[in-house]
């Protein structure tokens, strides 16, 4: 078996068949939803990400950035390697690449000074950890070590696997997503990149193989403006033909009017990690719905998007133990299928304009017309 053929092996999980393959999970096409959780010094209890390993679409049917998939792959790697993921990364990645200042841990374990993190409006963050999906979020590294990774990592792989990392199905008109890399398409030099962020952190790694160049930028604010300005300056100066859209993985998705009939009524359930909750929707206009969850009802703006026939956000607290930690807002993303509305209800907190960055917790949701 070659390393490349192993990419197409199925990865069993708690959601039943069909199981996604290694390749699909690495490409964020495993059918899982976006998810993240952050724990601070005063967090009352951890959130267990296994409760959110729910398949929302058929594996391979579309792109959705899902840390849960990398979490599943981390466990698979530990079983295959026979040891911890921390030992595997140190022995197979950090040491061979000379990344002496890199660690895999819940909190920074090194002795070097660590930058204090800040909100977008300049408030200092308390100690923070991203605990639910460590294989996707628990590496600590200097900018120099990240640049080494971007420059040297292909040398760790067999040629066919290295080629597979940049075989990237498109996610916008300008980029595709390969095996852990956003890869530019179209005219100009090929750019491989990946950004990341959490409360008080905005990072970006870029590799430009034709220029034999790797650039890593780390900033200690949730606001990505400083990171993006540095990247734009460096790349414009050093890479002829560079364009910002070569590293931008988000396509414009403006809201349009709802296609659901005005006056139509829908009722169903949200399958939460605690219990099923009743939900109802009344379409009031082409741009507004009346949303009721449990005993709470509110009129909110709603629109149709390319990926969701109905998308709305309401200040409704989902009454689950996990959502009460730091997810005071409820978002809906639903599509009409065979006379039903099917999709997800996401408890979350957008940004850190108040308090700290919250968690993003997806739940399956289904309603029928009444």
VMD Tcl script that draws the C-alpha trace (Angstrom):
set ca {
  {0.00 0.00 0.00}
  {1.39 3.41 -0.92}
  {1.04 6.46 1.28}
  {-1.21 8.02 -1.35}
  {-3.58 5.06 -1.59}
  {-3.96 5.15 2.19}
  {-5.56 8.57 1.80}
  {-8.65 6.85 0.42}
  {-9.17 4.50 3.36}
  {-12.37 5.07 5.34}
  {-12.15 6.51 8.85}
  {-14.91 5.02 11.03}
  {-16.65 7.34 13.43}
  {-19.71 7.53 15.66}
  {-21.98 8.74 12.86}
  {-22.29 5.41 11.05}
  {-21.81 4.62 7.37}
  {-20.76 5.87 4.95}
  {-17.55 6.84 6.69}
  {-15.39 9.64 5.27}
  {-11.93 8.83 3.94}
  {-8.64 10.21 5.20}
  {-8.44 12.41 2.08}
  {-11.96 13.79 2.60}
  {-11.26 14.69 6.22}
  {-7.95 16.34 5.32}
  {-9.74 18.34 2.60}
  {-12.60 19.31 4.98}
  {-15.05 17.34 2.86}
  {-15.94 14.65 5.41}
  {-19.52 15.83 5.97}
  {-18.84 17.21 9.46}
  {-19.74 20.74 10.52}
  {-17.68 23.69 11.67}
  {-16.97 23.52 15.41}
  {-14.68 25.11 17.97}
  {-14.50 25.53 21.71}
  {-12.25 27.63 23.92}
  {-11.74 27.31 27.66}
  {-10.54 30.15 29.84}
  {-9.22 30.33 33.37}
  {-12.74 30.71 34.77}
  {-14.59 28.28 32.47}
  {-16.93 26.21 34.66}
  {-16.65 22.92 32.73}
  {-15.11 21.53 29.55}
  {-17.14 20.86 26.43}
  {-16.73 17.39 24.92}
  {-16.37 17.63 21.16}
  {-17.33 13.98 20.62}
  {-20.92 15.06 21.27}
  {-20.77 17.09 18.04}
  {-19.37 14.41 15.72}
  {-22.55 14.55 13.62}
  {-22.52 14.15 9.85}
  {-24.51 16.94 8.16}
  {-23.88 15.93 4.54}
  {-22.57 13.01 2.54}
  {-18.75 12.69 2.66}
  {-17.19 14.29 -0.40}
  {-20.30 16.29 -1.31}
  {-18.97 19.72 -0.35}
  {-16.38 21.77 1.51}
  {-16.89 22.86 5.11}
  {-13.99 23.69 7.40}
  {-14.31 21.16 10.21}
  {-11.78 20.83 13.04}
  {-13.76 17.76 14.11}
  {-12.39 15.89 11.09}
  {-8.78 16.60 12.08}
  {-9.63 15.55 15.63}
  {-10.78 12.20 14.25}
  {-7.59 11.90 12.18}
  {-5.46 12.66 15.25}
  {-6.98 9.70 17.05}
  {-6.44 7.50 14.00}
  {-2.78 8.54 13.88}
  {-2.30 7.68 17.56}
  {-3.76 4.21 16.99}
  {-1.59 3.64 13.92}
  {1.58 4.98 15.56}
  {1.03 3.30 18.92}
  {1.83 6.40 20.96}
  {0.65 9.90 21.76}
  {0.10 12.53 19.10}
  {2.58 14.78 20.91}
  {5.34 12.15 20.59}
  {4.43 11.45 16.97}
  {4.63 15.11 15.97}
  {7.88 15.65 17.83}
  {9.58 12.58 16.35}
  {8.15 12.73 12.81}
  {7.76 16.47 12.21}
  {9.35 18.87 14.68}
  {12.74 17.18 15.10}
  {13.31 16.25 11.41}
  {12.44 19.82 10.34}
  {14.52 21.49 13.05}
  {11.46 23.00 14.76}
  {13.12 23.16 18.17}
  {10.67 25.72 19.57}
  {7.47 23.86 18.66}
  {5.27 21.90 21.05}
  {1.98 20.01 21.04}
  {0.12 20.75 24.27}
  {-3.10 22.16 25.69}
  {-1.21 25.16 27.11}
  {2.22 26.54 26.22}
  {4.81 24.28 27.94}
  {7.99 26.09 26.91}
  {10.18 28.48 28.87}
  {10.39 31.33 26.32}
  {8.33 34.48 26.88}
  {4.82 34.25 25.44}
  {2.96 37.28 24.08}
  {-0.11 38.45 25.96}
  {-3.28 38.10 23.91}
  {-5.74 40.94 23.33}
  {-9.31 41.39 22.16}
  {-10.03 43.44 19.05}
  {-10.68 46.46 21.30}
  {-7.51 46.02 23.38}
  {-8.56 44.07 26.49}
  {-6.16 41.39 27.73}
  {-7.27 37.77 27.58}
  {-6.98 35.35 30.52}
  {-5.25 31.99 30.07}
  {-6.94 30.19 27.22}
  {-6.90 26.70 25.72}
  {-8.64 25.08 22.77}
  {-9.34 21.68 24.20}
  {-11.99 19.93 22.12}
  {-10.05 19.25 18.91}
  {-6.34 19.17 19.86}
  {-5.13 17.68 16.56}
  {-6.51 20.80 14.86}
  {-5.48 23.46 17.35}
  {-2.89 22.52 19.98}
  {0.48 23.25 18.34}
  {2.59 26.07 19.79}
  {5.33 27.42 17.51}
  {7.43 30.48 16.79}
  {7.10 32.31 13.47}
  {10.54 30.99 12.51}
  {9.47 27.39 13.13}
  {6.28 27.86 11.14}
  {8.32 29.24 8.25}
  {10.58 26.17 8.45}
  {7.52 23.96 8.23}
  {6.20 25.80 5.18}
  {9.59 25.54 3.48}
  {10.62 21.98 4.38}
  {7.49 19.94 5.11}
  {7.12 18.49 1.58}
  {10.49 16.78 2.09}
  {8.96 14.58 4.80}
  {6.52 13.01 2.33}
  {6.73 10.50 -0.46}
  {6.55 12.24 -3.86}
  {3.03 10.99 -4.59}
  {1.78 12.17 -1.20}
  {3.48 15.56 -1.56}
  {1.71 15.95 -4.91}
  {-1.62 15.02 -3.31}
  {-1.29 17.81 -0.74}
  {-1.65 20.43 -3.48}
  {-4.25 18.57 -5.55}
  {-6.97 20.91 -4.32}
  {-10.66 20.79 -5.28}
  {-11.87 24.38 -5.73}
  {-13.62 26.26 -2.93}
  {-13.66 29.70 -4.64}
  {-12.81 31.01 -8.11}
  {-9.22 31.60 -6.95}
  {-8.28 28.83 -4.48}
  {-8.80 25.18 -3.70}
  {-8.24 23.20 -0.52}
  {-5.78 20.31 -0.64}
  {-4.44 18.24 2.26}
  {-4.15 20.95 4.88}
  {-3.18 23.70 2.40}
  {-5.16 26.41 0.66}
  {-3.74 26.34 -2.88}
  {-4.08 29.17 -5.38}
  {-5.38 28.53 -8.89}
  {-5.33 30.56 -12.07}
  {-2.66 33.00 -13.28}
  {0.36 34.02 -11.23}
  {2.71 32.02 -9.00}
  {1.29 29.13 -7.03}
  {0.71 30.16 -3.42}
  {0.09 27.70 -0.59}
  {-1.28 29.15 2.60}
  {-3.22 28.61 5.78}
  {-4.53 31.06 8.32}
  {-5.73 30.54 11.85}
  {-7.11 32.41 14.78}
  {-8.73 32.28 18.20}
  {-9.21 34.74 21.02}
  {-6.20 37.10 20.89}
  {-4.43 35.28 18.04}
  {-4.26 35.78 14.27}
  {-1.71 33.72 12.32}
  {-0.90 33.04 8.68}
  {1.61 30.77 6.95}
  {2.40 31.18 3.24}
  {4.69 29.15 0.97}
  {5.64 30.33 -2.52}
  {7.64 27.39 -3.97}
  {8.61 29.15 -7.22}
  {10.32 31.88 -5.16}
  {11.76 29.36 -2.66}
  {10.00 31.46 -0.02}
  {8.04 30.81 3.15}
  {6.47 33.54 5.27}
  {4.88 33.20 8.73}
  {3.13 36.04 10.53}
  {1.87 35.79 14.12}
  {-0.04 38.60 15.84}
  {-1.51 38.76 19.34}
  {-4.94 40.24 18.66}
  {-8.24 38.76 17.56}
  {-8.37 41.56 14.97}
  {-6.68 40.27 11.81}
  {-5.93 43.74 10.40}
  {-2.28 43.88 11.51}
  {-1.61 40.32 10.28}
  {-3.17 41.01 6.90}
  {-1.34 44.31 6.43}
  {2.05 42.68 7.12}
  {1.29 39.80 4.77}
  {0.15 42.14 2.00}
  {3.32 44.24 2.28}
  {5.74 41.31 2.39}
  {4.12 39.27 -0.37}
  {3.65 42.25 -2.70}
  {7.31 43.16 -2.31}
  {8.76 39.63 -2.66}
  {6.41 37.76 -5.03}
  {5.77 39.32 -8.44}
  {2.19 38.74 -9.53}
  {0.90 38.06 -6.02}
  {-2.79 38.82 -5.43}
  {-4.69 38.84 -2.13}
  {-7.36 36.51 -3.50}
  {-4.69 33.79 -3.82}
  {-4.87 33.27 -0.04}
  {-8.55 34.11 0.54}
  {-10.70 31.00 1.14}
  {-14.03 32.82 1.51}
  {-16.31 33.48 -1.44}
  {-18.86 36.29 -1.40}
  {-22.29 34.97 -0.46}
  {-24.70 37.93 -0.31}
  {-28.17 37.48 1.14}
  {-31.18 37.38 -1.16}
  {-34.92 37.25 -0.44}
  {-36.34 34.06 1.01}
  {-37.96 31.68 -1.47}
  {-40.27 30.22 1.20}
  {-43.86 31.34 0.88}
  {-44.75 34.38 2.98}
  {-47.13 33.25 5.70}
  {-45.90 29.64 5.67}
  {-45.46 27.97 9.05}
  {-42.94 25.33 10.02}
  {-42.43 23.27 13.19}
  {-39.88 20.70 14.25}
  {-37.04 19.85 16.59}
  {-33.42 20.78 17.33}
  {-31.46 17.68 18.37}
  {-29.23 19.10 21.12}
  {-26.66 17.23 23.18}
  {-29.04 17.36 26.16}
  {-32.49 16.82 24.66}
  {-34.68 17.64 21.70}
  {-36.03 21.19 21.68}
  {-39.13 22.37 19.80}
  {-38.57 25.02 17.14}
  {-41.05 26.86 14.93}
  {-40.73 29.39 12.11}
  {-43.30 31.70 10.57}
  {-42.21 33.43 7.35}
  {-43.40 37.03 7.89}
  {-41.88 38.67 4.79}
  {-39.24 37.84 2.17}
  {-36.65 39.13 4.63}
  {-38.01 38.32 8.12}
  {-39.15 35.32 10.13}
  {-40.72 34.80 13.53}
  {-38.51 32.24 15.28}
  {-39.53 30.38 18.42}
  {-37.27 27.97 20.32}
  {-38.64 26.44 23.51}
  {-40.67 29.20 25.10}
  {-38.76 32.11 23.55}
  {-39.89 33.84 20.33}
  {-38.31 36.71 18.39}
  {-38.70 38.32 14.97}
  {-35.36 38.33 13.10}
  {-33.98 39.17 9.68}
  {-33.49 36.17 7.39}
  {-32.19 35.64 3.89}
  {-31.38 33.05 1.26}
  {-27.74 32.25 0.42}
  {-25.90 29.99 -1.98}
  {-25.28 27.41 0.76}
  {-28.46 27.91 2.78}
  {-32.00 28.60 1.61}
  {-32.67 30.20 4.98}
  {-30.05 31.78 7.17}
  {-30.87 33.78 10.31}
  {-29.22 34.78 13.58}
  {-31.16 35.44 16.79}
  {-30.17 36.37 20.32}
  {-31.69 33.21 21.75}
  {-29.83 31.23 24.38}
  {-29.97 27.52 23.62}
  {-30.71 26.03 27.06}
  {-28.04 23.32 27.03}
  {-25.17 23.04 29.49}
  {-22.61 23.44 26.69}
  {-24.30 26.44 25.08}
  {-24.63 28.24 28.41}
  {-20.83 28.22 28.83}
  {-20.29 30.97 26.24}
  {-22.65 30.65 23.25}
  {-25.53 33.13 23.73}
  {-26.60 33.43 20.07}
  {-28.44 30.95 17.85}
  {-27.81 30.74 14.11}
  {-29.92 28.79 11.63}
  {-28.78 27.37 8.28}
  {-31.59 25.44 6.61}
  {-32.46 24.13 3.14}
  {-35.81 22.95 1.83}
  {-35.82 19.24 0.98}
  {-38.94 17.27 0.09}
  {-41.23 19.67 1.90}
  {-39.04 19.91 5.01}
  {-36.48 22.42 6.25}
  {-33.28 20.53 7.10}
  {-29.92 21.73 8.38}
  {-28.42 23.01 11.58}
  {-28.94 25.28 14.55}
  {-25.63 26.64 15.84}
  {-25.11 28.03 19.33}
  {-22.25 30.51 19.17}
  {-20.83 33.89 20.08}
  {-19.48 35.99 17.23}
  {-16.35 37.91 18.15}
  {-15.10 39.27 21.46}
  {-16.60 42.78 21.51}
  {-17.98 41.76 24.90}
  {-16.20 39.24 27.11}
  {-14.13 36.59 25.34}
  {-14.50 34.71 22.08}
  {-17.18 32.05 22.51}
  {-17.79 28.52 21.28}
  {-19.37 27.28 18.02}
  {-21.65 24.30 18.62}
  {-23.68 22.79 15.72}
  {-26.87 20.75 16.21}
  {-29.02 19.03 13.60}
  {-32.39 20.66 12.99}
  {-35.46 19.63 10.98}
  {-38.88 21.23 10.49}
  {-42.01 20.28 8.52}
  {-44.58 22.62 7.06}
  {-47.78 22.86 9.07}
}
mol new
graphics top color blue
foreach p $ca { graphics top sphere $p radius 0.5 }
foreach p [lrange $ca 0 end-1] q [lrange $ca 1 end] { graphics top cylinder $p $q radius 0.2 }
display resetview
